[in-house]
Amino acid sequence: MWQKEKSEFLWRFAVISGKYNVEKELRVWLSDAEKVVAAGIGNPIRMDDFVGTKIVQDLRGKVSEKVCLIECETVPENFIQKIIDFNPTHVLLIDAAVLGLEPGDSRLIKPKQLATFPAYSTHALPLRIFCEYLATTTKAKIALLLIEPKKADFGEGLTSEVEVSARKIVDVFLRILPLG
């Protein structure tokens, strides 16, 4: 029991620590990638909640055929078959999440780290369960890139902090995604 509590404490410390380098974490995670699905999740009428989908939109036309970009909006489960058919080695889900960070800060999270949280979600199918299903059916490495929102009120457009973060993340992906 203590080991689980220690693991959860260390993960929460790493999430909140200001010395986190998302580019480094993504480089390591994608180092052996051959085919990548980048699935953007978010509601287009809930301001910063849309950041995952916005990142995928901004990558469109700029990555190779080895990267499948999917704009899931609020229903990633509707794209399970498309993900399976692409036969990826890696699946990255990009979404907004309240992590207790500064707006726009991001973290790469492995699905097993979601196990410490309840299966409650604003998505029709909680992301933890979605990730478990994808891992079983695709045998791909699964991760979530979570971005701290500033506002998820009804409205369109990202706040300036989250917009800046989204542009930086797009630039990171363009440097490290499989290109050839």
Rosetta blueprint (number, residue, H / E / L):
1 M L
2 W H
3 Q H
4 K H
5 E H
6 K H
7 S H
8 E H
9 F H
10 L H
11 W H
12 R H
13 F H
14 A H
15 V H
16 I H
17 S L
18 G L
19 K L
20 Y L
21 N L
22 V H
23 E H
24 K H
25 E H
26 L H
27 R H
28 V H
29 W H
30 L H
31 S L
32 D L
33 A L
34 E L
35 K L
36 V E
37 V E
38 A E
39 A E
40 G E
41 I E
42 G L
43 N L
44 P L
45 I L
46 R E
47 M H
48 D H
49 D H
50 F H
51 V H
52 G H
53 T H
54 K H
55 I H
56 V H
57 Q H
58 D H
59 L H
60 R L
61 G L
62 K L
63 V L
64 S L
65 E L
66 K L
67 V E
68 C E
69 L E
70 I E
71 E E
72 C E
73 E E
74 T L
75 V L
76 P H
77 E H
78 N H
79 F H
80 I H
81 Q H
82 K H
83 I H
84 I H
85 D H
86 F H
87 N L
88 P L
89 T L
90 H E
91 V E
92 L E
93 L E
94 I E
95 D E
96 A E
97 A L
98 V L
99 L L
100 G L
101 L L
102 E L
103 P L
104 G L
105 D L
106 S E
107 R E
108 L E
109 I E
110 K L
111 P H
112 K H
113 Q H
114 L H
115 A H
116 T H
117 F L
118 P L
119 A L
120 Y L
121 S L
122 T L
123 H L
124 A L
125 L L
126 P L
127 L H
128 R H
129 I H
130 F H
131 C H
132 E H
133 Y H
134 L H
135 A H
136 T H
137 T H
138 T H
139 K L
140 A L
141 K E
142 I E
143 A E
144 L E
145 L E
146 L E
147 I E
148 E L
149 P L
150 K L
151 K L
152 A L
153 D L
154 F L
155 G E
156 E L
157 G L
158 L L
159 T L
160 S H
161 E H
162 V H
163 E H
164 V H
165 S H
166 A H
167 R H
168 K H
169 I H
170 V H
171 D H
172 V H
173 F H
174 L H
175 R H
176 I H
177 L L
178 P L
179 L L
180 G L
